[in-house]
Amino acid sequence: MPLQDVYARNLEHRTHRSGWLRAAVLGVNDGLVSTASLMIGVAAAQAGTNAIVTAGFAGIAAGAMSMAAGEYVSVSSQTDIEDADRKIEADHLALDPEGELEELAEIYVERGLSKELAMQVATQMHQHDALAAHLRDELGQHHSTRARPTQAALASAAAFTLGGFIPMLGMFAPTPNGRTTTIVAITLFGLIVAGIIGAKIAGTGPLRPTVRILLGGSLAMAVTAGIGQLVHTTIL
């Protein structure tokens, strides 16, 4: 099979999307829920329009930066672990290449090859790129799933910002009393769309992820609204 055909077929799989997709789905979901919950909580405390809008914009800015920083630090930690494992494996290969060869062959035996064929495959892998073979087959490190901190941070921040602006549309409701209801309705619609898009990108059915997002978002908005109302009643 020509190399370009192999590459095209590999693009049909979703594994190479796992890093940025996870960050993007998490970001847009948090943007929707956090911003909507913050605005609803402030509105429940009987705050004015300016305060609600300010809270929304502040929530978007703070949330996007927090998500980006959190993703970068978290994924960088994964990169550090991968780099440390790579160094350990390189040291093992330098100290005991024959033992590492036997270890790789044993991995192939456990996957179904005969011992003779497994040794032939392991030998050829060692001759081609021993470190890459051990990282892939022993430790499960693949180039397509390698941690990418900057990519995850940018995807998360952009998705959070996009998700955060959706509840802000509720402020265009004609009456103050209708704004909270509009914010909730728009946010729930946004969560449904986010769930469907995320499921489609991931190649899974939309029902379960969409229901999860809806339940989590609804609970967050309800709790925040309750806290806002409680603060207004007991403190103000």
C-alpha positions as CSV (number, residue, x, y, z in Angstrom):
1,M,0.0,0.0,0.0
2,P,1.4,3.4,-0.9
3,L,2.6,5.6,2.0
4,Q,0.1,8.3,1.3
5,D,-2.7,5.8,1.5
6,V,-1.5,4.6,4.9
7,Y,-1.3,8.2,6.1
8,A,-4.8,8.9,4.8
9,R,-6.2,5.8,6.6
10,N,-4.5,6.8,9.8
11,L,-6.2,10.1,9.7
12,E,-9.6,8.3,10.0
13,H,-8.7,7.3,13.6
14,R,-9.4,9.8,16.4
15,T,-6.4,9.0,18.7
16,H,-4.3,11.8,17.3
17,R,-7.0,14.2,18.3
18,S,-7.1,13.2,22.0
19,G,-4.9,15.9,23.4
20,W,-6.5,19.0,21.9
21,L,-10.0,17.5,21.8
22,R,-10.1,16.8,25.5
23,A,-8.9,20.3,26.3
24,A,-11.3,21.9,23.8
25,V,-14.3,19.9,25.0
26,L,-13.4,20.7,28.7
27,G,-12.8,24.4,27.8
28,V,-16.1,25.0,26.0
29,N,-18.1,23.1,28.6
30,D,-16.4,25.1,31.4
31,G,-16.9,28.4,29.5
32,L,-20.6,27.8,29.2
33,V,-21.2,26.5,32.7
34,S,-18.9,28.8,34.6
35,T,-19.9,32.0,32.9
36,A,-23.6,31.2,33.0
37,S,-23.5,30.1,36.6
38,L,-21.6,33.2,37.6
39,M,-24.1,35.5,35.8
40,I,-27.1,33.6,37.2
41,G,-25.6,33.7,40.7
42,V,-25.1,37.5,40.5
43,A,-28.5,38.0,39.1
44,A,-30.0,35.9,41.9
45,A,-28.5,38.3,44.3
46,Q,-30.6,41.0,42.7
47,A,-27.6,42.8,41.2
48,G,-28.0,45.3,38.4
49,T,-27.4,44.8,34.7
50,N,-23.9,46.3,34.8
51,A,-22.8,44.0,37.6
52,I,-24.1,40.9,35.7
53,V,-22.3,41.9,32.5
54,T,-19.1,42.8,34.4
55,A,-19.3,39.4,36.2
56,G,-19.7,37.7,32.8
57,F,-16.7,39.3,31.1
58,A,-14.5,38.9,34.2
59,G,-15.5,35.3,34.4
60,I,-14.5,34.7,30.7
61,A,-11.2,36.4,31.1
62,A,-10.3,34.7,34.4
63,G,-11.6,31.4,33.3
64,A,-9.8,31.4,29.9
65,M,-6.4,32.3,31.6
66,S,-6.9,29.8,34.4
67,M,-7.8,27.0,31.9
68,A,-4.8,27.8,29.7
69,A,-2.4,27.9,32.7
70,G,-3.9,24.7,34.2
71,E,-3.7,22.8,31.0
72,Y,-0.2,23.9,30.3
73,V,1.1,22.9,33.7
74,S,-0.8,19.6,33.7
75,V,0.2,18.5,30.2
76,S,3.8,19.7,30.9
77,S,3.9,17.4,33.8
78,Q,2.9,14.5,31.5
79,T,5.7,15.6,29.1
80,D,8.2,15.6,31.9
81,I,7.2,12.0,32.8
82,E,7.5,10.9,29.1
83,D,11.0,12.5,28.9
84,A,12.1,10.9,32.1
85,D,10.9,7.5,30.9
86,R,12.7,8.1,27.6
87,K,16.0,8.7,29.4
88,I,15.5,5.7,31.7
89,E,14.9,3.5,28.6
90,A,17.9,4.9,26.8
91,D,20.1,4.1,29.8
92,H,18.8,0.6,30.0
93,L,19.6,0.0,26.3
94,A,23.1,1.4,26.8
95,L,23.7,-0.8,29.9
96,D,22.0,-4.1,28.8
97,P,21.1,-4.2,25.1
98,E,20.8,-8.0,25.1
99,G,18.4,-8.0,28.1
100,E,16.3,-5.2,26.5
101,L,16.2,-7.3,23.3
102,E,14.9,-10.3,25.3
103,E,12.3,-8.0,27.0
104,L,11.0,-6.7,23.7
105,A,10.8,-10.2,22.2
106,E,8.8,-11.3,25.3
107,I,6.4,-8.5,24.7
108,Y,5.8,-9.7,21.2
109,V,5.3,-13.3,22.5
110,E,2.6,-12.1,24.9
111,R,0.9,-10.5,21.9
112,G,0.7,-13.7,20.0
113,L,3.9,-14.2,18.1
114,S,6.0,-17.4,18.3
115,K,9.2,-17.1,20.3
116,E,11.3,-17.4,17.1
117,L,9.3,-14.9,15.1
118,A,9.2,-12.5,18.2
119,M,13.0,-12.6,18.4
120,Q,13.3,-11.9,14.7
121,V,11.0,-9.0,14.9
122,A,12.7,-7.6,18.1
123,T,16.1,-7.9,16.5
124,Q,15.0,-6.0,13.4
125,M,13.4,-3.4,15.6
126,H,16.6,-3.0,17.6
127,Q,18.6,-2.7,14.4
128,H,16.3,0.0,13.0
129,D,15.5,2.1,16.2
130,A,15.7,0.3,19.5
131,L,14.7,3.2,21.6
132,A,11.6,4.0,19.5
133,A,10.6,0.4,19.6
134,H,10.8,0.2,23.4
135,L,9.0,3.5,23.9
136,R,6.2,2.4,21.6
137,D,5.8,-1.3,22.5
138,E,7.0,-1.3,26.1
139,L,5.8,2.0,27.4
140,G,3.0,2.9,25.0
141,Q,4.5,6.2,23.9
142,H,3.3,7.2,20.4
143,H,4.1,10.4,18.5
144,S,0.3,10.8,17.7
145,T,-0.6,10.8,21.4
146,R,2.4,12.7,22.8
147,A,1.6,15.4,25.3
148,R,1.6,18.9,23.7
149,P,1.3,21.6,26.5
150,T,1.0,24.6,24.2
151,Q,-1.6,23.0,22.0
152,A,-3.7,22.0,25.0
153,A,-3.4,25.4,26.6
154,L,-4.5,27.3,23.4
155,A,-7.3,24.9,22.7
156,S,-8.6,25.2,26.2
157,A,-8.4,29.0,26.4
158,A,-10.0,29.5,23.0
159,A,-12.8,27.0,23.7
160,F,-13.5,28.5,27.1
161,T,-13.8,32.0,25.6
162,L,-16.1,30.8,22.9
163,G,-18.3,28.9,25.4
164,G,-18.3,31.9,27.7
165,F,-19.7,34.3,25.2
166,I,-22.7,32.2,24.6
167,P,-24.5,32.9,27.9
168,M,-23.7,36.6,27.4
169,L,-26.3,36.6,24.6
170,G,-28.9,36.3,27.3
171,M,-28.3,39.9,28.3
172,F,-30.1,40.9,25.1
173,A,-33.4,39.7,26.5
174,P,-35.9,42.6,26.5
175,T,-36.8,42.4,30.2
176,P,-34.6,42.0,33.3
177,N,-36.8,39.2,34.6
178,G,-36.4,37.3,31.3
179,R,-32.6,37.6,31.2
180,T,-32.0,34.8,33.7
181,T,-34.3,32.5,31.9
182,T,-32.8,33.4,28.5
183,I,-29.3,32.8,29.9
184,V,-30.3,29.3,31.2
185,A,-32.0,28.4,27.9
186,I,-29.1,29.6,25.7
187,T,-26.6,27.8,27.9
188,L,-28.5,24.5,27.8
189,F,-28.7,24.8,24.0
190,G,-25.0,25.5,23.9
191,L,-24.3,22.5,26.0
192,I,-26.3,20.3,23.7
193,V,-24.4,21.6,20.7
194,A,-21.1,21.2,22.5
195,G,-22.0,17.6,23.4
196,I,-23.0,16.7,19.9
197,I,-20.0,18.3,18.2
198,G,-17.6,16.8,20.7
199,A,-19.1,13.3,20.2
200,K,-18.9,13.7,16.4
201,I,-15.3,14.7,16.5
202,A,-14.5,11.8,18.8
203,G,-16.5,9.4,16.6
204,T,-18.9,8.3,19.3
205,G,-22.7,8.5,19.8
206,P,-24.0,11.9,20.9
207,L,-26.5,10.8,23.5
208,R,-24.4,9.9,26.5
209,P,-21.9,12.7,26.3
210,T,-24.7,15.3,25.7
211,V,-26.7,14.0,28.7
212,R,-23.6,14.1,30.9
213,I,-22.9,17.7,29.9
214,L,-26.5,18.8,30.4
215,L,-26.8,17.2,33.8
216,G,-23.5,18.7,35.1
217,G,-24.3,22.2,33.7
218,S,-27.8,22.2,35.1
219,L,-26.6,21.2,38.5
220,A,-23.9,23.9,38.5
221,M,-26.3,26.7,37.5
222,A,-28.9,25.5,40.1
223,V,-26.4,25.5,42.9
224,T,-24.9,28.9,42.0
225,A,-28.3,30.4,41.7
226,G,-29.2,29.1,45.1
227,I,-26.0,30.5,46.7
228,G,-26.7,33.9,45.1
229,Q,-30.2,34.0,46.4
230,L,-28.9,32.9,49.9
231,V,-26.3,35.6,49.9
232,H,-28.8,38.2,49.0
233,T,-31.3,37.1,51.6
234,T,-28.9,36.6,54.5
235,I,-26.3,39.3,54.0
236,L,-28.0,42.1,52.1
